[in-house]
Amino acid sequence: MTAPHVLPAPHASPLDLGGRTALVTGAAGGIGRACALRLAAAGAKVRAVDRDAAGLEALAGQGGDLAGTVEPHVLDLTDLDAAELAAAGTDVLVNNAGLQLVSPIEDFPPDVFHTVLTVMLEAPFRLIRGALPHMYGQGWGRIVNVSSVHGLRASAYKSAYVAAKHGLEGLSKTTALEGAPHGVTSNCVSPGYVRTPLVEKQLADQARAHGIPEERVLSEVLLQDSAVKRLIEPEEVAEAVAYLCGRQASFVTGTSLVLDGGWTAH
């Protein structure tokens, strides 16, 4: 019998984004901040986009000893034309910015629903639209959309957020199909509840919506369906984003890297 041909094991190499420009939205805090610092540590010139000027200034102050740079870019993503222009010339795009309101559908303010969909779905479309010409021109690009377990599963009282994240998952897959012939990958990272201000601010809203004390929200609502009973840290999500930007992930596209502590295993 002929022995099977065994390929040599590949040597793992650190993520090197030297000479690359990355854009991260929602970069002033939480997951976005962690992603901006991680990509800058890999050598990227990071355009840190957020409407929080003070938060961006603090972030830029932390990037001084990294291999790359962090450049603050104050921008409200509801200005869709400006968002598209900001993405021009980027090699790596991380769509992360988000907002949340917990409320029953019958009480959900329509203007807030509209704003959530604008920031979390329409703005990513415009950013991708702005980034693709450069990516296609050079035959390489990485698009990572920070989705959520709520892009795969629904929870009550989160109609806008769930709708936006489900839409983002679909947009990411369509981008992957169109981008593949041009060397561009598009994926989602879909975490469970992350230790961020966005989650911390939900506790009172969730307590009110579910009619339970605030101190019971974490165990009885947020982590009820998670096998791992803790919040995921922003840096853990940033490492998943970084993996999808590396050469080892060149065949990974059109999918979701799920970091949900076993939530979707049910």
Summary of the structure (lengths in Angstrom):
residues: 266
radius of gyration: 18.9
end to end distance: 43.8
largest distance: 70.5
contacts: 911
relative contact order: 0.14
helix: 48%
strand: 15%
